[in-house]
Amino acid sequence: MSGVPHASGAQLARALDMQRELVAHARPVMEFLCEQTRDSDSLVILAGADGMLLHASGDSRFMGRAERVALRPGATWSEQYRGTNAIGTALADDRALVVHAQEHFLERNSFLTCAAAPIHAADGRLLGALDVSGDHRGYHRHTLGLVRSAVRIIEHRLFETKHDPRHWQGLRLRLHAQPEGLGTVTEGLLAVRDDGVLAGASVAALSALGLQWRDVGAIRLDAVLTEPLEQLWQWSQKPGAAARVVHTVAGQALWVKAESGRLPQTAIFTAVPAREHIAPVGDALSRIDTGDAVWHAAVERARKVAGKPIALLLQGESGVGKEVFARAVHHSGPRSQKPFVAVNCAALPEQLIEAELFGYLPGAFTGARREGAPGRIREAEGGTLFLDEIGDMPLALQARLLRVLQDREVSPLGGGKPVAVDFALVCATHRRLAQEIEAGRFREDLYYRLNGLTLQLPALRERTDFDHLLDSQLQALMPHKTLAIAAGLRERLRAYPWPGNMRQLSSVLRTVCALLEEDDLVIDWQHLPDDLAHVLRQQPGTTPEPSEDLPTDLRSLSRYSIARALQACAGNYSEAARMLGIGRSTLYRKLRRPGLPG
């Protein structure tokens, strides 16, 4: 194609020298990839961010055909010059993809099928792309997965080199949903500067935290994790320390190992003044805004009052995510560097709530600690106090809370001088407080102190983003797998009323993931808890079962399903495994059990 640039030997040498770190980390991985694609008439190719091919290796018999279409080092394969092609389009769209045969813009390239994925530096910069190109007749559908895995290895090594604790002056975090995943290529990697801003990440970390590349360098660690930065620094100084559990602002638990070559300056733990706070793109409120219009409206209204002296009252059914919402408001506002203190007013005995909230002096009551306690209100100093199930607070304590909100002072039990307090207040309840006031169970004057802005959070059955919530939770629970849901089952889950809301959905999905076999990739009826499966089958529109009596216990039902699948597939084990949504090895293992057809 005329006009397409092709580097000279000297120009290619300069390009390789400029990108020597990328090439050095990519070449061993490319050699491994060549081993996996041996004798498949294909090449493994590394390209720079401008589309210039930097290195290629593979089948020598295919090399000649590839060179006839300039698929060789020095050639440029950007979309600008060659139209749609895997390398150029992956770079232009910044995503992994396959371009098959006639999908190429240039007809001369139609004998190729190419799978490519972009490669990023730890700070999100696009460095280039890795590609496997071969004869379209020999293309295997798993090739793109191999390329994506290879890119993850390259990016992992680039991150490790850039943020080696021996010379990186910040904090490095290894993250995974399971402790066994730490130290493997499936772990997430985060680099954190002294001021708490994320300086680098891996794709796995971005996925686990619901971030995008643009968030690197733009947001602070406390916008995604609830644990304070100081604590993570302290963990990093303990040699050989075991993995610890941290929590995302969305409530997801992750295992973490913190690494650092030094202790930071104490000054890095001072709070950022309110006037310096700028809510970044991709802040905590943005990450819980997943597509439902009512939820989105609540997020936008909450964002407008964050940082202002306006109390927030969250109403909604139990389990809708009121605390998750409250934490997101805290982490998106100017008080994010200070504590978020949550108190469940319905979970504490009435005689303990007063001491828990207001604190007490030494010897204030029988069983009190000798040193006394400051109380949760004082612990929230400078930050946010979250009073969950405020509608269950006893009337006597409502009067004391009202006094604190009016005077902005708290007096501990047992006497002592009042202590000035400064905190943002967020309350939540599943009760209708107006009805509680009419019934004499809630003070009207306190109600008007609490409802500076009242937000009604929708129940899960009312939300239009159910599919996103379902898929994102599955991805968080099983980050090392791409799970599908059997035909028809997703619709049943979507139509189910979910009386326990998000709390129930999370519990069900944890059970489902625990029941999956190692090589199961499709969630089906046998993975559901029995009580939920029974209810879902009773929903209108459920396909009737065969007229024959079905077994009622799980083992017998498994044998029955396998026998029916093998019969329907005329004994083809591979087809039967696909029909059942399990791996072939799982099917063989189940067939070895007594009572199953052999």
DRENLUMGU-934475 format. One record per residue (C-alpha): x, y, z. Coordinates in steps of 0.5 Angstrom, whole numbers, padded with zeros to 4 digits, always signed. Example, Ala and Ser with C-alpha at 12.3 -4.5 7.8 and 13.67 -1.06 7.14 Angstrom:
BEGIN
+0025-0009+0016
+0027-0002+0014
***
This chain:
BEGIN
+0000+0000+0000
+0003+0006-0002
+0005+0012+0003
+0005+0007+0009
+0011+0009+0013
+0016+0003+0014
+0022+0004+0019
+0029+0003+0016
+0034-0001+0020
+0037+0005+0024
+0030+0008+0025
+0028+0001+0028
+0034+0000+0032
+0032+0007+0035
+0025+0005+0037
+0027-0001+0040
+0032+0003+0044
+0027+0008+0046
+0022+0002+0048
+0027-0003+0051
+0024-0004+0058
+0017-0006+0054
+0021-0010+0049
+0025-0013+0055
+0019-0015+0059
+0015-0017+0053
+0020-0022+0049
+0020-0028+0054
+0013-0028+0055
+0013-0028+0047
+0017-0034+0047
+0012-0037+0052
+0006-0035+0047
+0010-0038+0041
+0011-0045+0045
+0003-0045+0046
+0001-0043+0039
+0007-0048+0036
+0005-0051+0029
-0001-0046+0028
+0001-0042+0022
+0002-0036+0026
+0006-0030+0029
+0007-0027+0036
+0008-0019+0035
+0010-0014+0039
+0008-0007+0037
+0009+0000+0040
+0004+0005+0041
+0004+0008+0034
+0003+0002+0031
+0010+0000+0029
+0012-0007+0029
+0018-0008+0034
+0019-0015+0035
+0016-0022+0032
+0017-0029+0032
+0013-0035+0031
+0013-0041+0025
+0018-0040+0020
+0014-0043+0014
+0008-0037+0016
+0014-0032+0016
+0014-0031+0009
+0007-0030+0008
+0007-0025+0013
+0012-0021+0010
+0009-0021+0003
+0003-0016+0007
+0009-0012+0011
+0007-0016+0017
+0014-0015+0020
+0019-0011+0024
+0019-0004+0022
+0012-0004+0019
+0007+0001+0021
+0000-0002+0023
-0004+0004+0025
-0011+0004+0023
-0009+0011+0020
-0005+0007+0014
-0008+0000+0014
-0015+0001+0016
-0019-0004+0021
-0014-0009+0023
-0013-0012+0030
-0006-0008+0032
-0008-0002+0030
-0016-0002+0032
-0014-0005+0039
-0009+0001+0040
-0015+0006+0037
-0020+0003+0041
-0016+0001+0047
-0019-0006+0048
-0017-0013+0046
-0021-0015+0040
-0020-0020+0034
-0020-0018+0027
-0022-0024+0023
-0021-0025+0015
-0026-0021+0011
-0026-0016+0017
-0020-0013+0015
-0020-0007+0011
-0015-0009+0006
-0017-0015+0002
-0010-0017+0002
-0010-0018+0009
-0016-0023+0009
-0012-0029+0010
-0011-0027+0017
-0014-0028+0023
-0011-0023+0029
-0012-0023+0036
-0009-0017+0040
-0009-0013+0046
-0007-0006+0049
-0001-0006+0054
-0001-0001+0059
+0004+0002+0064
+0003+0002+0071
+0001+0009+0071
-0004+0008+0065
+0000+0010+0059
-0001+0006+0053
+0005+0003+0051
+0003-0002+0045
+0000-0008+0043
+0001-0015+0043
-0002-0019+0037
-0002-0026+0035
-0003-0027+0027
-0004-0033+0023
-0008-0036+0018
-0016-0035+0019
-0017-0043+0018
-0013-0045+0024
-0015-0040+0028
-0017-0042+0035
-0023-0039+0040
-0018-0039+0046
-0013-0035+0042
-0015-0028+0045
-0015-0031+0052
-0008-0033+0051
-0006-0026+0049
-0010-0022+0054
-0006-0027+0059
+0000-0025+0056
-0001-0018+0057
-0003-0019+0064
+0004-0022+0065
+0008-0016+0061
+0004-0011+0065
+0005-0014+0072
+0013-0015+0070
+0013-0007+0068
+0009-0005+0075
+0014-0009+0079
+0020-0006+0076
+0017+0001+0076
+0015+0000+0084
+0020-0004+0087
+0020-0003+0094
+0028-0002+0094
+0027+0004+0090
+0020+0006+0090
+0019+0012+0095
+0011+0010+0096
+0007+0004+0098
+0006-0002+0094
-0001-0006+0095
-0002-0013+0093
-0010-0015+0093
-0014-0021+0092
-0021-0023+0094
-0017-0030+0096
-0011-0030+0100
-0008-0036+0096
-0008-0031+0090
-0003-0026+0093
+0003-0027+0089
+0000-0030+0083
-0001-0026+0076
-0008-0026+0078
-0007-0021+0084
-0008-0014+0083
-0003-0009+0084
-0003-0002+0087
+0002+0004+0088
+0001+0009+0093
+0004+0016+0093
+0006+0019+0100
+0000+0024+0100
-0005+0018+0099
-0006+0019+0091
-0006+0012+0087
+0001+0013+0082
+0000+0006+0079
-0004+0000+0078
-0005-0007+0074
-0012-0009+0071
-0014-0014+0076
-0013-0008+0081
-0017-0003+0077
-0023-0009+0076
-0023-0011+0084
-0024-0003+0086
-0028-0001+0080
-0023+0004+0077
-0021+0006+0070
-0014+0008+0068
-0016+0015+0068
-0017+0014+0076
-0009+0013+0076
-0006+0020+0079
-0013+0023+0080
-0016+0019+0086
-0014+0018+0093
-0013+0011+0096
-0018+0013+0102
-0023+0014+0096
-0023+0006+0095
-0021+0003+0101
-0024+0004+0108
-0018+0003+0112
-0013+0009+0113
-0007+0010+0110
-0003+0010+0116
-0005+0003+0118
-0003+0000+0111
+0004+0004+0112
+0005+0001+0119
+0003-0006+0116
+0008-0005+0111
+0014-0005+0116
+0013-0011+0119
+0017-0016+0115
+0014-0023+0113
+0007-0020+0115
+0001-0025+0114
-0004-0022+0109
-0010-0018+0112
-0017-0016+0110
-0019-0009+0108
-0025-0007+0105
-0027-0003+0099
-0032+0003+0100
-0037-0001+0097
-0037-0006+0102
-0033-0012+0099
-0027-0015+0103
-0020-0016+0100
-0014-0019+0102
-0008-0015+0102
+0000-0015+0103
+0003-0008+0104
+0010-0007+0102
+0015-0001+0103
+0022+0000+0103
+0022+0006+0108
+0017+0009+0113
+0014+0016+0111
+0014+0022+0114
+0009+0023+0119
+0006+0029+0116
+0003+0025+0110
-0002+0023+0115
-0005+0030+0116
-0012+0031+0113
-0013+0035+0107
-0016+0042+0108
-0023+0042+0106
-0022+0048+0101
-0017+0043+0098
-0022+0038+0097
-0024+0036+0089
-0028+0030+0088
-0025+0027+0082
-0028+0023+0077
-0029+0016+0079
-0030+0018+0086
-0034+0013+0091
-0041+0016+0089
-0039+0015+0082
-0037+0008+0083
-0044+0006+0086
-0048+0010+0081
-0049+0004+0076
-0054+0006+0072
-0061+0006+0076
-0064+0013+0075
-0067+0014+0082
-0061+0011+0085
-0057+0016+0080
-0061+0022+0082
-0060+0020+0090
-0052+0020+0088
-0053+0027+0085
-0057+0030+0091
-0052+0027+0096
-0046+0030+0092
-0049+0037+0093
-0049+0037+0100
-0043+0033+0102
-0038+0038+0106
-0044+0042+0108
-0047+0043+0115
-0053+0039+0112
-0056+0033+0116
-0057+0027+0111
-0063+0022+0112
-0063+0016+0108
-0069+0012+0108
-0070+0005+0105
-0072-0002+0106
-0067-0007+0110
-0061-0009+0106
-0062-0004+0100
-0055-0001+0101
-0056+0005+0106
-0049+0004+0110
-0045+0003+0103
-0049+0010+0100
-0047+0013+0107
-0039+0011+0106
-0039+0013+0099
-0042+0020+0101
-0036+0021+0107
-0031+0018+0102
-0033+0023+0096
-0033+0029+0101
-0028+0034+0104
-0028+0030+0111
-0026+0023+0107
-0019+0024+0111
-0022+0023+0118
-0026+0017+0121
-0033+0014+0119
-0036+0012+0125
-0042+0007+0124
-0047+0006+0130
-0053+0001+0129
-0058+0003+0134
-0062-0003+0133
-0056-0008+0135
-0054-0005+0142
-0058-0006+0148
-0062+0000+0151
-0058+0000+0157
-0051+0001+0153
-0053+0005+0147
-0052+0012+0152
-0045+0009+0154
-0043+0007+0147
-0045+0014+0144
-0044+0019+0149
-0038+0016+0153
-0037+0015+0160
-0032+0017+0166
-0028+0012+0170
-0033+0008+0174
-0039+0011+0171
-0043+0005+0172
-0042-0002+0174
-0037-0006+0169
-0035+0001+0166
-0027+0000+0164
-0023+0003+0169
-0020+0008+0164
-0027+0010+0161
-0029+0011+0154
-0030+0017+0149
-0036+0015+0146
-0037+0014+0138
-0039+0021+0137
-0033+0024+0140
-0029+0018+0136
-0032+0021+0129
-0029+0028+0131
-0028+0032+0124
-0031+0026+0120
-0038+0023+0119
-0042+0020+0124
-0047+0014+0121
-0053+0013+0126
-0056+0007+0122
-0063+0005+0124
-0064+0011+0128
-0072+0010+0128
-0070+0005+0133
-0067+0009+0138
-0070+0010+0145
-0074+0016+0146
-0070+0018+0152
-0063+0018+0148
-0067+0022+0142
-0067+0028+0147
-0060+0027+0149
-0058+0027+0142
-0062+0033+0140
-0058+0037+0145
-0052+0034+0142
-0054+0037+0135
-0056+0043+0138
-0050+0045+0142
-0045+0041+0138
-0042+0039+0145
-0043+0032+0148
-0043+0030+0156
-0040+0023+0158
-0044+0019+0163
-0041+0020+0170
-0041+0028+0169
-0035+0032+0167
-0034+0038+0162
-0038+0038+0156
-0033+0037+0150
-0034+0041+0143
-0035+0036+0137
-0035+0037+0130
-0038+0032+0125
-0042+0031+0119
-0049+0027+0121
-0052+0021+0116
-0058+0017+0119
-0061+0011+0116
-0068+0008+0118
-0072+0003+0114
-0078+0006+0118
-0083+0011+0116
-0081+0017+0121
-0087+0021+0120
-0091+0015+0122
-0087+0014+0128
-0088+0021+0130
-0095+0020+0130
-0095+0014+0134
-0091+0017+0139
-0084+0013+0138
-0080+0019+0135
-0079+0026+0137
-0081+0031+0132
-0076+0036+0134
-0071+0031+0133
-0074+0029+0126
-0073+0036+0123
-0066+0036+0126
-0064+0030+0122
-0068+0031+0115
-0064+0036+0112
-0064+0032+0106
-0068+0026+0106
-0066+0021+0100
-0071+0015+0099
-0066+0009+0096
-0070+0004+0092
-0071-0003+0093
-0067-0008+0089
-0073-0010+0086
-0075-0003+0083
-0068-0002+0080
-0066-0002+0073
-0059-0004+0074
-0060-0011+0077
-0056-0014+0071
-0050-0010+0072
-0050-0011+0080
-0051-0018+0079
-0045-0019+0074
-0040-0014+0078
-0041-0018+0084
-0040-0024+0081
-0034-0021+0078
-0031-0019+0085
-0033-0026+0088
-0029-0030+0082
-0024-0025+0079
-0020-0031+0076
-0027-0033+0072
-0031-0031+0067
-0038-0034+0069
-0044-0034+0065
-0051-0035+0067
-0056-0041+0064
-0061-0039+0059
-0067-0037+0063
-0064-0037+0070
-0062-0030+0069
-0069-0028+0068
-0072-0031+0074
-0067-0028+0078
-0069-0021+0075
-0076-0022+0076
-0075-0025+0084
-0077-0019+0089
-0071-0020+0093
-0074-0018+0100
-0067-0018+0103
-0065-0013+0097
-0057-0013+0096
-0055-0016+0103
-0059-0022+0100
-0057-0022+0093
-0049-0022+0096
-0051-0028+0101
-0054-0032+0095
-0048-0030+0090
-0043-0032+0095
-0047-0039+0096
-0047-0040+0089
-0040-0039+0088
-0038-0044+0093
-0042-0049+0090
-0039-0048+0083
-0034-0054+0081
-0027-0052+0079
-0028-0052+0072
-0035-0050+0072
-0036-0043+0068
-0044-0043+0067
-0048-0042+0074
-0055-0046+0073
-0060-0049+0078
-0056-0054+0081
-0052-0048+0084
-0057-0044+0088
-0059-0045+0095
-0065-0050+0095
-0070-0045+0098
-0069-0040+0093
-0069-0045+0087
-0076-0047+0089
-0079-0040+0090
-0076-0039+0083
-0079-0045+0080
-0086-0043+0082
-0085-0036+0079
-0090-0035+0073
-0087-0037+0066
-0082-0042+0069
-0082-0048+0064
-0086-0054+0066
-0082-0060+0068
-0083-0066+0065
-0089-0070+0067
-0085-0076+0070
-0083-0075+0078
-0077-0072+0079
-0072-0074+0085
-0072-0069+0091
-0065-0070+0094
-0059-0066+0090
-0055-0072+0089
-0060-0076+0085
-0062-0069+0081
-0055-0069+0079
-0055-0076+0077
-0062-0075+0073
-0059-0069+0070
-0053-0072+0067
-0057-0078+0065
-0062-0073+0061
-0056-0069+0058
-0052-0075+0055
-0059-0078+0052
-0060-0072+0049
-0053-0071+0046
-0053-0079+0044
-0047-0080+0049
-0043-0074+0046
-0040-0072+0053
-0037-0066+0050
-0044-0063+0048
-0047-0066+0055
-0042-0062+0059
-0044-0056+0055
-0051-0057+0056
-0050-0058+0063
-0046-0052+0064
-0040-0056+0067
-0033-0057+0064
-0032-0064+0061
-0027-0066+0067
-0032-0065+0072
-0037-0069+0068
-0032-0075+0068
-0031-0074+0075
-0039-0074+0077
-0039-0080+0072
-0034-0084+0077
-0039-0084+0082
-0044-0090+0084
-0051-0090+0081
-0049-0085+0075
-0049-0088+0067
-0042-0090+0065
***
